[in-house]
Amino acid sequence: MSVDARYLYIIFTLRMTESQNKGWIDDDGNMYIIYSDEDLMKEMHCKSCTVDKLKNELVELDLLSVERHSNHLYPLHVSNLYSH
């Protein structure tokens, strides 16, 4: 896993605390986060293509699943690194 993908994973896991406090749980009982690409670009100081590449890297490692919707914000399901 690249260093930047690790950093993104850390950002996502920290956001999980907020999700837990807000009760963001889907219909299947899985906790999720909402993080716009624009916010990620600001947080990581990078372009949209970099955010997409890093999210795809986490998806390939089964550490992230993206639930696409018609709106611009969509749920991200972050897997536990230690369950793999």
Chimera marker file (.cmm) of the C-alpha trace (Angstrom):
<marker_set name="trace">
<marker id="1" x="0.000" y="0.000" z="0.000" r="1" g="1" b="0" radius="0.5"/>
<marker id="2" x="1.352" y="3.416" z="-0.922" r="1" g="1" b="0" radius="0.5"/>
<marker id="3" x="2.113" y="5.993" z="1.748" r="1" g="1" b="0" radius="0.5"/>
<marker id="4" x="-0.596" y="8.297" z="0.393" r="1" g="1" b="0" radius="0.5"/>
<marker id="5" x="-3.175" y="5.486" z="0.485" r="1" g="1" b="0" radius="0.5"/>
<marker id="6" x="-2.208" y="4.843" z="4.117" r="1" g="1" b="0" radius="0.5"/>
<marker id="7" x="-2.738" y="8.512" z="4.884" r="1" g="1" b="0" radius="0.5"/>
<marker id="8" x="-6.154" y="8.446" z="3.210" r="1" g="1" b="0" radius="0.5"/>
<marker id="9" x="-7.063" y="5.315" z="5.177" r="1" g="1" b="0" radius="0.5"/>
<marker id="10" x="-6.110" y="7.099" z="8.416" r="1" g="1" b="0" radius="0.5"/>
<marker id="11" x="-8.292" y="10.053" z="7.436" r="1" g="1" b="0" radius="0.5"/>
<marker id="12" x="-11.185" y="7.684" z="6.803" r="1" g="1" b="0" radius="0.5"/>
<marker id="13" x="-10.752" y="5.773" z="10.055" r="1" g="1" b="0" radius="0.5"/>
<marker id="14" x="-10.656" y="9.024" z="12.035" r="1" g="1" b="0" radius="0.5"/>
<marker id="15" x="-13.911" y="10.045" z="10.341" r="1" g="1" b="0" radius="0.5"/>
<marker id="16" x="-15.455" y="6.751" z="11.525" r="1" g="1" b="0" radius="0.5"/>
<marker id="17" x="-15.482" y="8.150" z="15.088" r="1" g="1" b="0" radius="0.5"/>
<marker id="18" x="-17.671" y="10.995" z="13.904" r="1" g="1" b="0" radius="0.5"/>
<marker id="19" x="-19.940" y="8.544" z="12.086" r="1" g="1" b="0" radius="0.5"/>
<marker id="20" x="-20.301" y="6.478" z="15.223" r="1" g="1" b="0" radius="0.5"/>
<marker id="21" x="-21.284" y="9.569" z="17.217" r="1" g="1" b="0" radius="0.5"/>
<marker id="22" x="-23.824" y="10.602" z="14.576" r="1" g="1" b="0" radius="0.5"/>
<marker id="23" x="-25.267" y="7.103" z="14.183" r="1" g="1" b="0" radius="0.5"/>
<marker id="24" x="-24.518" y="6.816" z="10.467" r="1" g="1" b="0" radius="0.5"/>
<marker id="25" x="-25.482" y="3.185" z="9.900" r="1" g="1" b="0" radius="0.5"/>
<marker id="26" x="-26.891" y="1.788" z="6.667" r="1" g="1" b="0" radius="0.5"/>
<marker id="27" x="-29.844" y="-0.574" z="6.266" r="1" g="1" b="0" radius="0.5"/>
<marker id="28" x="-27.519" y="-3.581" z="6.709" r="1" g="1" b="0" radius="0.5"/>
<marker id="29" x="-26.208" y="-2.279" z="10.041" r="1" g="1" b="0" radius="0.5"/>
<marker id="30" x="-22.819" y="-1.191" z="8.665" r="1" g="1" b="0" radius="0.5"/>
<marker id="31" x="-21.302" y="2.110" z="9.727" r="1" g="1" b="0" radius="0.5"/>
<marker id="32" x="-20.304" y="4.463" z="6.907" r="1" g="1" b="0" radius="0.5"/>
<marker id="33" x="-18.677" y="7.827" z="6.397" r="1" g="1" b="0" radius="0.5"/>
<marker id="34" x="-19.440" y="10.748" z="4.122" r="1" g="1" b="0" radius="0.5"/>
<marker id="35" x="-16.416" y="12.578" z="2.770" r="1" g="1" b="0" radius="0.5"/>
<marker id="36" x="-16.621" y="14.623" z="-0.418" r="1" g="1" b="0" radius="0.5"/>
<marker id="37" x="-13.809" y="14.469" z="-2.944" r="1" g="1" b="0" radius="0.5"/>
<marker id="38" x="-13.478" y="18.241" z="-2.631" r="1" g="1" b="0" radius="0.5"/>
<marker id="39" x="-12.898" y="17.962" z="1.122" r="1" g="1" b="0" radius="0.5"/>
<marker id="40" x="-10.386" y="15.153" z="0.555" r="1" g="1" b="0" radius="0.5"/>
<marker id="41" x="-8.523" y="17.246" z="-2.018" r="1" g="1" b="0" radius="0.5"/>
<marker id="42" x="-8.256" y="20.072" z="0.519" r="1" g="1" b="0" radius="0.5"/>
<marker id="43" x="-7.231" y="17.727" z="3.340" r="1" g="1" b="0" radius="0.5"/>
<marker id="44" x="-4.574" y="15.962" z="1.268" r="1" g="1" b="0" radius="0.5"/>
<marker id="45" x="-3.523" y="18.959" z="-0.849" r="1" g="1" b="0" radius="0.5"/>
<marker id="46" x="-3.983" y="17.065" z="-4.107" r="1" g="1" b="0" radius="0.5"/>
<marker id="47" x="-6.080" y="16.874" z="-7.275" r="1" g="1" b="0" radius="0.5"/>
<marker id="48" x="-9.244" y="14.910" z="-7.945" r="1" g="1" b="0" radius="0.5"/>
<marker id="49" x="-7.405" y="12.305" z="-10.011" r="1" g="1" b="0" radius="0.5"/>
<marker id="50" x="-5.111" y="11.584" z="-7.044" r="1" g="1" b="0" radius="0.5"/>
<marker id="51" x="-8.061" y="11.145" z="-4.673" r="1" g="1" b="0" radius="0.5"/>
<marker id="52" x="-9.689" y="8.763" z="-7.178" r="1" g="1" b="0" radius="0.5"/>
<marker id="53" x="-6.449" y="6.789" z="-7.577" r="1" g="1" b="0" radius="0.5"/>
<marker id="54" x="-5.980" y="6.438" z="-3.825" r="1" g="1" b="0" radius="0.5"/>
<marker id="55" x="-9.594" y="5.448" z="-3.194" r="1" g="1" b="0" radius="0.5"/>
<marker id="56" x="-9.275" y="2.841" z="-5.958" r="1" g="1" b="0" radius="0.5"/>
<marker id="57" x="-6.126" y="1.512" z="-4.284" r="1" g="1" b="0" radius="0.5"/>
<marker id="58" x="-8.054" y="1.070" z="-1.019" r="1" g="1" b="0" radius="0.5"/>
<marker id="59" x="-10.930" y="-0.594" z="-2.896" r="1" g="1" b="0" radius="0.5"/>
<marker id="60" x="-8.495" y="-3.061" z="-4.517" r="1" g="1" b="0" radius="0.5"/>
<marker id="61" x="-7.155" y="-3.897" z="-1.048" r="1" g="1" b="0" radius="0.5"/>
<marker id="62" x="-10.732" y="-4.449" z="0.221" r="1" g="1" b="0" radius="0.5"/>
<marker id="63" x="-10.288" y="-1.617" z="2.725" r="1" g="1" b="0" radius="0.5"/>
<marker id="64" x="-12.963" y="0.582" z="1.160" r="1" g="1" b="0" radius="0.5"/>
<marker id="65" x="-16.217" y="0.121" z="-0.677" r="1" g="1" b="0" radius="0.5"/>
<marker id="66" x="-17.953" y="3.002" z="-2.385" r="1" g="1" b="0" radius="0.5"/>
<marker id="67" x="-21.721" y="3.084" z="-2.691" r="1" g="1" b="0" radius="0.5"/>
<marker id="68" x="-22.418" y="5.271" z="-5.739" r="1" g="1" b="0" radius="0.5"/>
<marker id="69" x="-25.538" y="7.433" z="-5.785" r="1" g="1" b="0" radius="0.5"/>
<marker id="70" x="-26.866" y="10.117" z="-8.069" r="1" g="1" b="0" radius="0.5"/>
<marker id="71" x="-25.935" y="12.921" z="-5.672" r="1" g="1" b="0" radius="0.5"/>
<marker id="72" x="-22.401" y="14.186" z="-5.193" r="1" g="1" b="0" radius="0.5"/>
<marker id="73" x="-21.975" y="12.743" z="-1.683" r="1" g="1" b="0" radius="0.5"/>
<marker id="74" x="-22.174" y="9.018" z="-1.186" r="1" g="1" b="0" radius="0.5"/>
<marker id="75" x="-21.480" y="6.559" z="1.629" r="1" g="1" b="0" radius="0.5"/>
<marker id="76" x="-18.001" y="5.101" z="2.005" r="1" g="1" b="0" radius="0.5"/>
<marker id="77" x="-17.643" y="1.856" z="3.926" r="1" g="1" b="0" radius="0.5"/>
<marker id="78" x="-14.211" y="1.521" z="5.546" r="1" g="1" b="0" radius="0.5"/>
<marker id="79" x="-13.007" y="-1.967" z="6.428" r="1" g="1" b="0" radius="0.5"/>
<marker id="80" x="-10.849" y="-2.807" z="9.399" r="1" g="1" b="0" radius="0.5"/>
<marker id="81" x="-7.222" y="-3.176" z="8.329" r="1" g="1" b="0" radius="0.5"/>
<marker id="82" x="-6.672" y="-5.985" z="10.840" r="1" g="1" b="0" radius="0.5"/>
<marker id="83" x="-9.551" y="-8.132" z="9.603" r="1" g="1" b="0" radius="0.5"/>
<marker id="84" x="-7.686" y="-8.916" z="6.360" r="1" g="1" b="0" radius="0.5"/>
<link id1="1" id2="2" r="1" g="1" b="0" radius="0.2"/>
<link id1="2" id2="3" r="1" g="1" b="0" radius="0.2"/>
<link id1="3" id2="4" r="1" g="1" b="0" radius="0.2"/>
<link id1="4" id2="5" r="1" g="1" b="0" radius="0.2"/>
<link id1="5" id2="6" r="1" g="1" b="0" radius="0.2"/>
<link id1="6" id2="7" r="1" g="1" b="0" radius="0.2"/>
<link id1="7" id2="8" r="1" g="1" b="0" radius="0.2"/>
<link id1="8" id2="9" r="1" g="1" b="0" radius="0.2"/>
<link id1="9" id2="10" r="1" g="1" b="0" radius="0.2"/>
<link id1="10" id2="11" r="1" g="1" b="0" radius="0.2"/>
<link id1="11" id2="12" r="1" g="1" b="0" radius="0.2"/>
<link id1="12" id2="13" r="1" g="1" b="0" radius="0.2"/>
<link id1="13" id2="14" r="1" g="1" b="0" radius="0.2"/>
<link id1="14" id2="15" r="1" g="1" b="0" radius="0.2"/>
<link id1="15" id2="16" r="1" g="1" b="0" radius="0.2"/>
<link id1="16" id2="17" r="1" g="1" b="0" radius="0.2"/>
<link id1="17" id2="18" r="1" g="1" b="0" radius="0.2"/>
<link id1="18" id2="19" r="1" g="1" b="0" radius="0.2"/>
<link id1="19" id2="20" r="1" g="1" b="0" radius="0.2"/>
<link id1="20" id2="21" r="1" g="1" b="0" radius="0.2"/>
<link id1="21" id2="22" r="1" g="1" b="0" radius="0.2"/>
<link id1="22" id2="23" r="1" g="1" b="0" radius="0.2"/>
<link id1="23" id2="24" r="1" g="1" b="0" radius="0.2"/>
<link id1="24" id2="25" r="1" g="1" b="0" radius="0.2"/>
<link id1="25" id2="26" r="1" g="1" b="0" radius="0.2"/>
<link id1="26" id2="27" r="1" g="1" b="0" radius="0.2"/>
<link id1="27" id2="28" r="1" g="1" b="0" radius="0.2"/>
<link id1="28" id2="29" r="1" g="1" b="0" radius="0.2"/>
<link id1="29" id2="30" r="1" g="1" b="0" radius="0.2"/>
<link id1="30" id2="31" r="1" g="1" b="0" radius="0.2"/>
<link id1="31" id2="32" r="1" g="1" b="0" radius="0.2"/>
<link id1="32" id2="33" r="1" g="1" b="0" radius="0.2"/>
<link id1="33" id2="34" r="1" g="1" b="0" radius="0.2"/>
<link id1="34" id2="35" r="1" g="1" b="0" radius="0.2"/>
<link id1="35" id2="36" r="1" g="1" b="0" radius="0.2"/>
<link id1="36" id2="37" r="1" g="1" b="0" radius="0.2"/>
<link id1="37" id2="38" r="1" g="1" b="0" radius="0.2"/>
<link id1="38" id2="39" r="1" g="1" b="0" radius="0.2"/>
<link id1="39" id2="40" r="1" g="1" b="0" radius="0.2"/>
<link id1="40" id2="41" r="1" g="1" b="0" radius="0.2"/>
<link id1="41" id2="42" r="1" g="1" b="0" radius="0.2"/>
<link id1="42" id2="43" r="1" g="1" b="0" radius="0.2"/>
<link id1="43" id2="44" r="1" g="1" b="0" radius="0.2"/>
<link id1="44" id2="45" r="1" g="1" b="0" radius="0.2"/>
<link id1="45" id2="46" r="1" g="1" b="0" radius="0.2"/>
<link id1="46" id2="47" r="1" g="1" b="0" radius="0.2"/>
<link id1="47" id2="48" r="1" g="1" b="0" radius="0.2"/>
<link id1="48" id2="49" r="1" g="1" b="0" radius="0.2"/>
<link id1="49" id2="50" r="1" g="1" b="0" radius="0.2"/>
<link id1="50" id2="51" r="1" g="1" b="0" radius="0.2"/>
<link id1="51" id2="52" r="1" g="1" b="0" radius="0.2"/>
<link id1="52" id2="53" r="1" g="1" b="0" radius="0.2"/>
<link id1="53" id2="54" r="1" g="1" b="0" radius="0.2"/>
<link id1="54" id2="55" r="1" g="1" b="0" radius="0.2"/>
<link id1="55" id2="56" r="1" g="1" b="0" radius="0.2"/>
<link id1="56" id2="57" r="1" g="1" b="0" radius="0.2"/>
<link id1="57" id2="58" r="1" g="1" b="0" radius="0.2"/>
<link id1="58" id2="59" r="1" g="1" b="0" radius="0.2"/>
<link id1="59" id2="60" r="1" g="1" b="0" radius="0.2"/>
<link id1="60" id2="61" r="1" g="1" b="0" radius="0.2"/>
<link id1="61" id2="62" r="1" g="1" b="0" radius="0.2"/>
<link id1="62" id2="63" r="1" g="1" b="0" radius="0.2"/>
<link id1="63" id2="64" r="1" g="1" b="0" radius="0.2"/>
<link id1="64" id2="65" r="1" g="1" b="0" radius="0.2"/>
<link id1="65" id2="66" r="1" g="1" b="0" radius="0.2"/>
<link id1="66" id2="67" r="1" g="1" b="0" radius="0.2"/>
<link id1="67" id2="68" r="1" g="1" b="0" radius="0.2"/>
<link id1="68" id2="69" r="1" g="1" b="0" radius="0.2"/>
<link id1="69" id2="70" r="1" g="1" b="0" radius="0.2"/>
<link id1="70" id2="71" r="1" g="1" b="0" radius="0.2"/>
<link id1="71" id2="72" r="1" g="1" b="0" radius="0.2"/>
<link id1="72" id2="73" r="1" g="1" b="0" radius="0.2"/>
<link id1="73" id2="74" r="1" g="1" b="0" radius="0.2"/>
<link id1="74" id2="75" r="1" g="1" b="0" radius="0.2"/>
<link id1="75" id2="76" r="1" g="1" b="0" radius="0.2"/>
<link id1="76" id2="77" r="1" g="1" b="0" radius="0.2"/>
<link id1="77" id2="78" r="1" g="1" b="0" radius="0.2"/>
<link id1="78" id2="79" r="1" g="1" b="0" radius="0.2"/>
<link id1="79" id2="80" r="1" g="1" b="0" radius="0.2"/>
<link id1="80" id2="81" r="1" g="1" b="0" radius="0.2"/>
<link id1="81" id2="82" r="1" g="1" b="0" radius="0.2"/>
<link id1="82" id2="83" r="1" g="1" b="0" radius="0.2"/>
<link id1="83" id2="84" r="1" g="1" b="0" radius="0.2"/>
</marker_set>
